[in-house]
């Protein structure tokens, strides 16, 4: 995407977001600063409809950014020597074209409200578009209560290359109660797998659930993830490809060891 086109789209989008909240248009220079303001405004925007014209411009921006960053497919993920149905991929999950990706959500299920936060929940909602928060809000309103730990919901992927997002609430790690944490983490993985199968998904990419701000130790969490997926694939004989998506090198080495690379 040309910088001039990106800047023009961002200016239009930010102007309307500011107008709906009676904010002054920010004094910024260039597309990078405009992007930071755009992201902050959508991260903190309440789930509500917005004009079709704005959505069209947002979708044009996000699709252009995705094309610029590049889309990865299932074929880019390395097949585990232990199981041909399990793959490992290092990269940004918002660029992965699979049937479903897993989002490590919180119990509100409305995405991360902290502007520009580094968490995967923030990234997925930002690059999917504001439509995702609205669908999540509708699901939660119909449910009438917060999502329990270890449970999951499925939504569309909108501007993501993934067709669907499965949002799960992993456990907040408590070293005094490791068995409860392990059980709830297993439940998150199983709920996502079952939901993917029920909805006809043939490929599902997992992030590292609960190992970010929820504090679950990376090694034990990865072992729960791999063991649970292997047992589920064996028990169900599901024709589904499961990808473990990692971002950092530490997680990559942990999963490489567990998956027999």
Buried (B, 14 or more C-beta within 10 A) or exposed (E): BEEEEBBBBBBBBBEBBBEBEEEEEBEBEEBEBBBBBBBBBBBEBEBEEBEEEBBEBBBBBBBBBBEEBEEBEBEBBBBBEEBEBBBBBBBBBBBBBBBBBBBBBBBBBBBBBBBBBEBBBBBBBBBBBBBBBBBBBEBBEEEEEEBEBBBBBBBBBBBBBBBBBBBBBBBBBEEEEEEEBBBBBBBBBBBBBBBBBEEEBBBBBBBBBBBBBBBBBBBBBBBBBBEBBBEBBEEEEBEBBBBBBBBEEEBBEBBBEBBEB
